[in-house]
Amino acid sequence: MARRAGRTARGLALCVVAVCWLAGGVAGAAPAQDRASLETEDRTALLVAQMIAKVRSVSSSEIRIAYAESLRMVIRYLAGEGRLESIDDSHIDEMAELLEDESDALRGVVAGALGHLGPRAARAVPALEEALRKVDAMRRALPIQPQADSRQSVKWALRKITAP
């Protein structure tokens, strides 16, 4: 229980640092680049790319899910602020690739992040539909239905992205 609480605290701390970094409020929270290059680069695009890279590179599925949750929270924040223009197609493609992961929990969190992008993430619809097929096949194969899976998150994302 204490280990899980520690992981949750680290995940929340990561999200706070990310949001503060977006707002420009945490000195030293930026990666090892000089300040001059940060002024010319888009902070948001850099942060999103780094968070996606972390989700891909960490071996622990719990930590990967925590990074993905932080990514989802940052995208939700950006959507609320109307600042989604800095998330480009390559970011969406990379998030869509994460939907192929073995972890159903990770797929659910990434689907949520894509859903917050709304119609901007239309290019991820085929990957979301495939993720939905995977979870439906998983449900059919199990004698007892799981209490939680990515199905609701994927369906919500598809509704948000394809809504007229």
Rosetta constraint file for C-alpha pairs under 8 A:
AtomPair CA 1 CA 5 HARMONIC 6.28 0.50
AtomPair CA 2 CA 6 HARMONIC 6.17 0.50
AtomPair CA 3 CA 7 HARMONIC 6.27 0.50
AtomPair CA 4 CA 8 HARMONIC 6.14 0.50
AtomPair CA 5 CA 9 HARMONIC 6.09 0.50
AtomPair CA 6 CA 10 HARMONIC 6.18 0.50
AtomPair CA 7 CA 11 HARMONIC 6.15 0.50
AtomPair CA 7 CA 63 HARMONIC 7.48 0.50
AtomPair CA 7 CA 66 HARMONIC 7.91 0.50
AtomPair CA 8 CA 12 HARMONIC 6.19 0.50
AtomPair CA 8 CA 66 HARMONIC 7.53 0.50
AtomPair CA 9 CA 13 HARMONIC 6.02 0.50
AtomPair CA 10 CA 14 HARMONIC 6.10 0.50
AtomPair CA 11 CA 15 HARMONIC 6.35 0.50
AtomPair CA 11 CA 63 HARMONIC 7.95 0.50
AtomPair CA 11 CA 66 HARMONIC 5.29 0.50
AtomPair CA 11 CA 67 HARMONIC 6.76 0.50
AtomPair CA 11 CA 69 HARMONIC 7.87 0.50
AtomPair CA 11 CA 70 HARMONIC 6.79 0.50
AtomPair CA 12 CA 16 HARMONIC 6.22 0.50
AtomPair CA 12 CA 70 HARMONIC 7.41 0.50
AtomPair CA 13 CA 17 HARMONIC 6.18 0.50
AtomPair CA 14 CA 18 HARMONIC 6.13 0.50
AtomPair CA 14 CA 67 HARMONIC 7.91 0.50
AtomPair CA 14 CA 70 HARMONIC 6.89 0.50
AtomPair CA 15 CA 19 HARMONIC 6.17 0.50
AtomPair CA 15 CA 70 HARMONIC 4.96 0.50
AtomPair CA 15 CA 71 HARMONIC 7.76 0.50
AtomPair CA 15 CA 73 HARMONIC 7.14 0.50
AtomPair CA 15 CA 74 HARMONIC 7.17 0.50
AtomPair CA 16 CA 20 HARMONIC 6.04 0.50
AtomPair CA 17 CA 21 HARMONIC 5.91 0.50
AtomPair CA 17 CA 26 HARMONIC 7.08 0.50
AtomPair CA 17 CA 29 HARMONIC 6.81 0.50
AtomPair CA 18 CA 22 HARMONIC 6.20 0.50
AtomPair CA 18 CA 47 HARMONIC 7.35 0.50
AtomPair CA 18 CA 74 HARMONIC 7.19 0.50
AtomPair CA 19 CA 23 HARMONIC 6.37 0.50
AtomPair CA 19 CA 74 HARMONIC 6.44 0.50
AtomPair CA 19 CA 77 HARMONIC 7.92 0.50
AtomPair CA 20 CA 24 HARMONIC 6.08 0.50
AtomPair CA 20 CA 25 HARMONIC 5.10 0.50
AtomPair CA 20 CA 26 HARMONIC 5.82 0.50
AtomPair CA 21 CA 25 HARMONIC 5.72 0.50
AtomPair CA 21 CA 26 HARMONIC 5.57 0.50
AtomPair CA 21 CA 29 HARMONIC 6.36 0.50
AtomPair CA 21 CA 30 HARMONIC 6.90 0.50
AtomPair CA 22 CA 43 HARMONIC 6.52 0.50
AtomPair CA 22 CA 44 HARMONIC 6.17 0.50
AtomPair CA 22 CA 47 HARMONIC 7.87 0.50
AtomPair CA 26 CA 30 HARMONIC 7.95 0.50
AtomPair CA 33 CA 37 HARMONIC 6.76 0.50
AtomPair CA 33 CA 38 HARMONIC 7.09 0.50
AtomPair CA 34 CA 38 HARMONIC 6.70 0.50
AtomPair CA 35 CA 39 HARMONIC 6.33 0.50
AtomPair CA 36 CA 40 HARMONIC 6.82 0.50
AtomPair CA 37 CA 41 HARMONIC 6.15 0.50
AtomPair CA 38 CA 42 HARMONIC 7.22 0.50
AtomPair CA 38 CA 43 HARMONIC 6.70 0.50
AtomPair CA 41 CA 46 HARMONIC 7.56 0.50
AtomPair CA 42 CA 46 HARMONIC 6.30 0.50
AtomPair CA 42 CA 86 HARMONIC 7.28 0.50
AtomPair CA 43 CA 47 HARMONIC 6.10 0.50
AtomPair CA 44 CA 48 HARMONIC 6.16 0.50
AtomPair CA 44 CA 86 HARMONIC 6.36 0.50
AtomPair CA 44 CA 87 HARMONIC 7.53 0.50
AtomPair CA 45 CA 49 HARMONIC 6.09 0.50
AtomPair CA 45 CA 86 HARMONIC 5.57 0.50
AtomPair CA 45 CA 87 HARMONIC 5.79 0.50
AtomPair CA 45 CA 88 HARMONIC 7.64 0.50
AtomPair CA 46 CA 50 HARMONIC 6.15 0.50
AtomPair CA 47 CA 51 HARMONIC 6.15 0.50
AtomPair CA 48 CA 52 HARMONIC 6.20 0.50
AtomPair CA 48 CA 71 HARMONIC 6.89 0.50
AtomPair CA 48 CA 87 HARMONIC 7.53 0.50
AtomPair CA 48 CA 91 HARMONIC 7.39 0.50
AtomPair CA 49 CA 53 HARMONIC 6.18 0.50
AtomPair CA 49 CA 91 HARMONIC 6.63 0.50
AtomPair CA 50 CA 54 HARMONIC 6.21 0.50
AtomPair CA 51 CA 55 HARMONIC 6.35 0.50
AtomPair CA 51 CA 67 HARMONIC 6.59 0.50
AtomPair CA 51 CA 68 HARMONIC 7.46 0.50
AtomPair CA 51 CA 70 HARMONIC 7.93 0.50
AtomPair CA 51 CA 71 HARMONIC 6.17 0.50
AtomPair CA 52 CA 56 HARMONIC 6.37 0.50
AtomPair CA 52 CA 68 HARMONIC 7.43 0.50
AtomPair CA 52 CA 71 HARMONIC 7.40 0.50
AtomPair CA 52 CA 91 HARMONIC 7.92 0.50
AtomPair CA 52 CA 94 HARMONIC 7.32 0.50
AtomPair CA 52 CA 95 HARMONIC 7.14 0.50
AtomPair CA 53 CA 57 HARMONIC 6.07 0.50
AtomPair CA 54 CA 58 HARMONIC 6.06 0.50
AtomPair CA 54 CA 64 HARMONIC 7.25 0.50
AtomPair CA 54 CA 67 HARMONIC 6.76 0.50
AtomPair CA 55 CA 64 HARMONIC 4.78 0.50
AtomPair CA 55 CA 65 HARMONIC 7.31 0.50
AtomPair CA 55 CA 67 HARMONIC 5.69 0.50
AtomPair CA 55 CA 68 HARMONIC 6.03 0.50
AtomPair CA 56 CA 64 HARMONIC 7.37 0.50
AtomPair CA 56 CA 98 HARMONIC 7.76 0.50
AtomPair CA 58 CA 63 HARMONIC 7.01 0.50
AtomPair CA 58 CA 64 HARMONIC 5.97 0.50
AtomPair CA 59 CA 63 HARMONIC 7.90 0.50
AtomPair CA 59 CA 64 HARMONIC 7.31 0.50
AtomPair CA 60 CA 64 HARMONIC 6.18 0.50
AtomPair CA 61 CA 65 HARMONIC 6.07 0.50
AtomPair CA 61 CA 103 HARMONIC 7.35 0.50
AtomPair CA 62 CA 66 HARMONIC 6.27 0.50
AtomPair CA 63 CA 67 HARMONIC 6.24 0.50
AtomPair CA 64 CA 68 HARMONIC 6.14 0.50
AtomPair CA 64 CA 106 HARMONIC 7.46 0.50
AtomPair CA 65 CA 69 HARMONIC 6.01 0.50
AtomPair CA 65 CA 105 HARMONIC 7.11 0.50
AtomPair CA 65 CA 106 HARMONIC 5.28 0.50
AtomPair CA 65 CA 109 HARMONIC 7.37 0.50
AtomPair CA 66 CA 70 HARMONIC 6.25 0.50
AtomPair CA 67 CA 71 HARMONIC 6.22 0.50
AtomPair CA 68 CA 72 HARMONIC 6.15 0.50
AtomPair CA 68 CA 106 HARMONIC 6.91 0.50
AtomPair CA 68 CA 109 HARMONIC 6.30 0.50
AtomPair CA 68 CA 110 HARMONIC 6.35 0.50
AtomPair CA 69 CA 73 HARMONIC 6.16 0.50
AtomPair CA 69 CA 109 HARMONIC 6.00 0.50
AtomPair CA 69 CA 110 HARMONIC 7.72 0.50
AtomPair CA 70 CA 74 HARMONIC 6.17 0.50
AtomPair CA 71 CA 75 HARMONIC 6.21 0.50
AtomPair CA 71 CA 113 HARMONIC 7.03 0.50
AtomPair CA 72 CA 76 HARMONIC 6.07 0.50
AtomPair CA 72 CA 109 HARMONIC 6.80 0.50
AtomPair CA 72 CA 110 HARMONIC 6.81 0.50
AtomPair CA 72 CA 112 HARMONIC 6.54 0.50
AtomPair CA 72 CA 113 HARMONIC 4.28 0.50
AtomPair CA 72 CA 114 HARMONIC 7.97 0.50
AtomPair CA 72 CA 116 HARMONIC 7.88 0.50
AtomPair CA 73 CA 77 HARMONIC 6.10 0.50
AtomPair CA 73 CA 113 HARMONIC 7.54 0.50
AtomPair CA 74 CA 78 HARMONIC 6.15 0.50
AtomPair CA 75 CA 79 HARMONIC 6.04 0.50
AtomPair CA 75 CA 84 HARMONIC 7.62 0.50
AtomPair CA 75 CA 113 HARMONIC 6.23 0.50
AtomPair CA 75 CA 116 HARMONIC 6.57 0.50
AtomPair CA 75 CA 117 HARMONIC 7.24 0.50
AtomPair CA 76 CA 80 HARMONIC 6.25 0.50
AtomPair CA 76 CA 113 HARMONIC 7.09 0.50
AtomPair CA 76 CA 116 HARMONIC 5.66 0.50
AtomPair CA 76 CA 117 HARMONIC 7.94 0.50
AtomPair CA 77 CA 81 HARMONIC 6.28 0.50
AtomPair CA 78 CA 82 HARMONIC 6.01 0.50
AtomPair CA 78 CA 83 HARMONIC 4.97 0.50
AtomPair CA 78 CA 84 HARMONIC 5.79 0.50
AtomPair CA 79 CA 83 HARMONIC 6.02 0.50
AtomPair CA 79 CA 84 HARMONIC 5.82 0.50
AtomPair CA 79 CA 116 HARMONIC 6.52 0.50
AtomPair CA 79 CA 117 HARMONIC 6.77 0.50
AtomPair CA 84 CA 117 HARMONIC 7.14 0.50
AtomPair CA 87 CA 91 HARMONIC 6.20 0.50
AtomPair CA 87 CA 92 HARMONIC 7.47 0.50
AtomPair CA 88 CA 92 HARMONIC 6.66 0.50
AtomPair CA 89 CA 93 HARMONIC 6.09 0.50
AtomPair CA 90 CA 94 HARMONIC 6.13 0.50
AtomPair CA 91 CA 95 HARMONIC 6.21 0.50
AtomPair CA 92 CA 96 HARMONIC 6.10 0.50
AtomPair CA 92 CA 114 HARMONIC 7.44 0.50
AtomPair CA 92 CA 121 HARMONIC 6.32 0.50
AtomPair CA 92 CA 123 HARMONIC 7.50 0.50
AtomPair CA 92 CA 124 HARMONIC 6.75 0.50
AtomPair CA 93 CA 97 HARMONIC 6.27 0.50
AtomPair CA 93 CA 123 HARMONIC 7.49 0.50
AtomPair CA 93 CA 124 HARMONIC 6.73 0.50
AtomPair CA 94 CA 98 HARMONIC 6.54 0.50
AtomPair CA 95 CA 99 HARMONIC 6.91 0.50
AtomPair CA 95 CA 110 HARMONIC 6.57 0.50
AtomPair CA 95 CA 114 HARMONIC 7.47 0.50
AtomPair CA 96 CA 100 HARMONIC 7.66 0.50
AtomPair CA 96 CA 110 HARMONIC 7.93 0.50
AtomPair CA 96 CA 124 HARMONIC 5.46 0.50
AtomPair CA 96 CA 127 HARMONIC 5.75 0.50
AtomPair CA 96 CA 128 HARMONIC 7.34 0.50
AtomPair CA 97 CA 101 HARMONIC 7.81 0.50
AtomPair CA 97 CA 127 HARMONIC 7.41 0.50
AtomPair CA 98 CA 106 HARMONIC 7.92 0.50
AtomPair CA 98 CA 107 HARMONIC 6.85 0.50
AtomPair CA 98 CA 110 HARMONIC 7.08 0.50
AtomPair CA 99 CA 106 HARMONIC 7.67 0.50
AtomPair CA 99 CA 107 HARMONIC 4.90 0.50
AtomPair CA 99 CA 110 HARMONIC 6.80 0.50
AtomPair CA 99 CA 111 HARMONIC 7.34 0.50
AtomPair CA 99 CA 127 HARMONIC 6.60 0.50
AtomPair CA 99 CA 128 HARMONIC 7.05 0.50
AtomPair CA 99 CA 131 HARMONIC 6.23 0.50
AtomPair CA 100 CA 107 HARMONIC 7.44 0.50
AtomPair CA 100 CA 127 HARMONIC 7.80 0.50
AtomPair CA 100 CA 131 HARMONIC 7.06 0.50
AtomPair CA 101 CA 106 HARMONIC 7.23 0.50
AtomPair CA 101 CA 107 HARMONIC 6.64 0.50
AtomPair CA 103 CA 107 HARMONIC 6.38 0.50
AtomPair CA 104 CA 108 HARMONIC 6.23 0.50
AtomPair CA 104 CA 135 HARMONIC 7.59 0.50
AtomPair CA 104 CA 149 HARMONIC 6.41 0.50
AtomPair CA 104 CA 150 HARMONIC 5.89 0.50
AtomPair CA 105 CA 109 HARMONIC 6.41 0.50
AtomPair CA 105 CA 149 HARMONIC 6.63 0.50
AtomPair CA 105 CA 150 HARMONIC 6.20 0.50
AtomPair CA 106 CA 110 HARMONIC 6.17 0.50
AtomPair CA 107 CA 111 HARMONIC 6.00 0.50
AtomPair CA 107 CA 131 HARMONIC 7.42 0.50
AtomPair CA 107 CA 150 HARMONIC 6.35 0.50
AtomPair CA 108 CA 112 HARMONIC 6.28 0.50
AtomPair CA 108 CA 149 HARMONIC 7.20 0.50
AtomPair CA 108 CA 150 HARMONIC 4.15 0.50
AtomPair CA 108 CA 151 HARMONIC 7.29 0.50
AtomPair CA 108 CA 152 HARMONIC 7.99 0.50
AtomPair CA 108 CA 153 HARMONIC 5.35 0.50
AtomPair CA 108 CA 154 HARMONIC 6.34 0.50
AtomPair CA 109 CA 113 HARMONIC 6.42 0.50
AtomPair CA 109 CA 150 HARMONIC 7.79 0.50
AtomPair CA 109 CA 153 HARMONIC 7.34 0.50
AtomPair CA 110 CA 114 HARMONIC 6.29 0.50
AtomPair CA 111 CA 115 HARMONIC 6.08 0.50
AtomPair CA 111 CA 128 HARMONIC 7.05 0.50
AtomPair CA 111 CA 153 HARMONIC 5.97 0.50
AtomPair CA 111 CA 154 HARMONIC 5.28 0.50
AtomPair CA 111 CA 157 HARMONIC 5.87 0.50
AtomPair CA 112 CA 116 HARMONIC 6.41 0.50
AtomPair CA 112 CA 153 HARMONIC 5.70 0.50
AtomPair CA 112 CA 154 HARMONIC 7.04 0.50
AtomPair CA 112 CA 156 HARMONIC 7.56 0.50
AtomPair CA 112 CA 157 HARMONIC 5.94 0.50
AtomPair CA 113 CA 117 HARMONIC 6.88 0.50
AtomPair CA 114 CA 118 HARMONIC 7.03 0.50
AtomPair CA 114 CA 121 HARMONIC 6.14 0.50
AtomPair CA 114 CA 124 HARMONIC 7.72 0.50
AtomPair CA 114 CA 157 HARMONIC 6.35 0.50
AtomPair CA 114 CA 161 HARMONIC 7.98 0.50
AtomPair CA 115 CA 121 HARMONIC 7.49 0.50
AtomPair CA 115 CA 156 HARMONIC 6.84 0.50
AtomPair CA 115 CA 157 HARMONIC 3.80 0.50
AtomPair CA 115 CA 158 HARMONIC 6.83 0.50
AtomPair CA 115 CA 159 HARMONIC 7.91 0.50
AtomPair CA 115 CA 160 HARMONIC 5.52 0.50
AtomPair CA 115 CA 161 HARMONIC 6.05 0.50
AtomPair CA 116 CA 157 HARMONIC 7.41 0.50
AtomPair CA 116 CA 160 HARMONIC 7.38 0.50
AtomPair CA 117 CA 121 HARMONIC 5.70 0.50
AtomPair CA 117 CA 161 HARMONIC 7.31 0.50
AtomPair CA 118 CA 122 HARMONIC 7.63 0.50
AtomPair CA 118 CA 157 HARMONIC 7.64 0.50
AtomPair CA 118 CA 160 HARMONIC 5.13 0.50
AtomPair CA 118 CA 161 HARMONIC 4.22 0.50
AtomPair CA 118 CA 162 HARMONIC 7.58 0.50
AtomPair CA 119 CA 160 HARMONIC 7.03 0.50
AtomPair CA 119 CA 161 HARMONIC 4.26 0.50
AtomPair CA 119 CA 162 HARMONIC 6.16 0.50
AtomPair CA 119 CA 163 HARMONIC 7.47 0.50
AtomPair CA 120 CA 161 HARMONIC 7.19 0.50
AtomPair CA 121 CA 125 HARMONIC 7.39 0.50
AtomPair CA 121 CA 161 HARMONIC 6.29 0.50
AtomPair CA 122 CA 161 HARMONIC 5.94 0.50
AtomPair CA 122 CA 162 HARMONIC 7.07 0.50
AtomPair CA 124 CA 128 HARMONIC 6.23 0.50
AtomPair CA 125 CA 129 HARMONIC 6.06 0.50
AtomPair CA 125 CA 158 HARMONIC 6.76 0.50
AtomPair CA 125 CA 161 HARMONIC 7.75 0.50
AtomPair CA 126 CA 130 HARMONIC 6.23 0.50
AtomPair CA 127 CA 131 HARMONIC 6.16 0.50
AtomPair CA 128 CA 132 HARMONIC 6.20 0.50
AtomPair CA 128 CA 154 HARMONIC 6.27 0.50
AtomPair CA 128 CA 157 HARMONIC 7.94 0.50
AtomPair CA 128 CA 158 HARMONIC 7.04 0.50
AtomPair CA 129 CA 133 HARMONIC 6.32 0.50
AtomPair CA 129 CA 154 HARMONIC 7.95 0.50
AtomPair CA 129 CA 158 HARMONIC 7.95 0.50
AtomPair CA 130 CA 134 HARMONIC 6.24 0.50
AtomPair CA 131 CA 135 HARMONIC 6.33 0.50
AtomPair CA 131 CA 154 HARMONIC 7.33 0.50
AtomPair CA 132 CA 136 HARMONIC 6.11 0.50
AtomPair CA 132 CA 150 HARMONIC 7.91 0.50
AtomPair CA 132 CA 151 HARMONIC 6.11 0.50
AtomPair CA 132 CA 154 HARMONIC 6.35 0.50
AtomPair CA 132 CA 155 HARMONIC 7.47 0.50
AtomPair CA 133 CA 137 HARMONIC 6.08 0.50
AtomPair CA 134 CA 138 HARMONIC 6.15 0.50
AtomPair CA 135 CA 139 HARMONIC 6.14 0.50
AtomPair CA 135 CA 149 HARMONIC 7.41 0.50
AtomPair CA 135 CA 150 HARMONIC 6.89 0.50
AtomPair CA 135 CA 151 HARMONIC 6.24 0.50
AtomPair CA 136 CA 140 HARMONIC 6.27 0.50
AtomPair CA 136 CA 151 HARMONIC 7.55 0.50
AtomPair CA 137 CA 141 HARMONIC 6.25 0.50
AtomPair CA 138 CA 142 HARMONIC 6.46 0.50
AtomPair CA 139 CA 145 HARMONIC 6.14 0.50
AtomPair CA 139 CA 146 HARMONIC 7.49 0.50
AtomPair CA 150 CA 154 HARMONIC 6.08 0.50
AtomPair CA 151 CA 155 HARMONIC 6.12 0.50
AtomPair CA 152 CA 156 HARMONIC 6.01 0.50
AtomPair CA 153 CA 157 HARMONIC 6.11 0.50
AtomPair CA 154 CA 158 HARMONIC 6.20 0.50
AtomPair CA 155 CA 159 HARMONIC 6.25 0.50
AtomPair CA 156 CA 160 HARMONIC 6.21 0.50
AtomPair CA 157 CA 161 HARMONIC 6.04 0.50
AtomPair CA 158 CA 162 HARMONIC 5.90 0.50
AtomPair CA 159 CA 163 HARMONIC 5.58 0.50
